[in-house]
C-alpha cells in the first residue's frame, strides 16, 4: 500500500493527496471522502491545483475537459490520473 505523505485542500474545494514516492492525485472532495484517505493535512490552503487548472484528477475525464469520468461528450470512461501513479514531467517546450 502506498503511504500518504500529506494532504492539501485547494480553494476550489478539490483535495490533493501526495504520496511518499512523489506521486500525487487530485480529486473532488466527495471522492476524497469516499476513498477515506488519512494522513498529515497541511494547514495552508493552496491555490490552482491540478484538478481546477489542468483538469487532472481521479474523477475527471482523460480528455482534459474537466468533466466527470463517464459524463463527458468524448465518450471516454477513463480518468486523467491513476491512483498513486506519478505523472511524467514533460518539461518546457521551446
C-alpha atoms as one frame of an Amber mdcrd trajectory, in Angstrom:
protein
   0.000   0.000   0.000   1.272   3.455  -0.915   1.825   5.701   2.109   0.307
   9.188   2.164   2.879  11.928   2.780   0.422  14.807   3.088  -2.994  16.093
   2.051  -3.881  19.577   0.817  -7.145  21.317   0.023  -7.451  23.736  -2.887
  -9.514  26.896  -2.915 -11.768  25.193  -5.498 -12.634  22.532  -2.891 -10.658
  19.703  -4.516  -8.264  17.616  -2.451  -4.741  16.599  -3.463  -3.063  13.611
  -1.851   0.731  13.401  -2.166   2.367  10.041  -1.596   5.818   9.243  -0.198
   7.037   8.146  -3.644   6.320  11.620  -5.066   3.092  10.739  -6.864   0.084
  12.949  -6.238  -3.573  12.727  -7.148  -6.254  15.377  -7.163  -9.933  14.663
  -6.757 -13.240  16.171  -5.738 -13.965  16.399  -2.033 -16.706  13.785  -2.476
 -14.291  11.243  -3.958 -11.697  12.055  -1.276 -14.278  11.355   1.440 -15.356
   8.087  -0.243 -11.767   6.830  -0.518 -11.099   7.673   3.145  -7.511   8.919
   2.905  -5.764   9.611   6.173  -2.513  11.427   6.710  -0.979  14.740   7.675
  -3.006  17.667   6.403  -1.008  20.745   5.559  -2.538  23.702   7.380  -2.490
  26.149   4.489  -4.909  26.022   1.616  -3.250  26.079  -1.762  -4.443  27.590
  -4.993  -4.512  26.465  -8.602  -4.375  22.713  -8.080  -4.251  20.209 -10.942
  -7.960  19.490 -10.509  -9.135  23.031 -11.235  -6.350  24.274 -13.519  -5.172
  21.305 -15.598  -8.362  19.225 -15.252  -6.380  16.242 -13.973  -7.938  14.051
 -11.323  -9.065  10.607 -10.316 -12.617  11.654 -11.122 -12.027  13.794 -14.245
 -12.140  12.603 -17.855  -8.873  11.696 -19.552  -9.545  14.093 -22.451  -8.912
  17.105 -20.199 -12.355  18.649 -20.498 -12.812  18.872 -16.736 -15.975  16.780
 -16.924 -16.511  13.809 -14.599 -15.485  10.388 -15.906 -18.325   8.830 -17.892
 -20.208  12.130 -18.254 -18.032  13.710 -20.927 -19.090  14.248 -24.536 -15.911
  12.486 -25.747 -17.332   9.160 -24.529 -14.241   8.115 -22.554 -14.637   6.108
 -19.372 -11.004   6.663 -18.297  -9.790   9.093 -15.664  -6.953  11.540 -16.288
  -4.993  10.175 -13.291  -4.329   6.754 -11.852  -4.257   6.339  -8.077  -0.683
   6.544  -6.766   0.922   6.920 -10.186   3.290   9.848 -10.711   2.615  11.904
 -13.813   5.632  12.158 -16.105   7.109  15.648 -16.266   7.072  16.803 -19.864
   9.028  19.994 -19.206   9.042  23.205 -21.142   8.996  23.016 -24.900  10.568
  25.879 -26.809
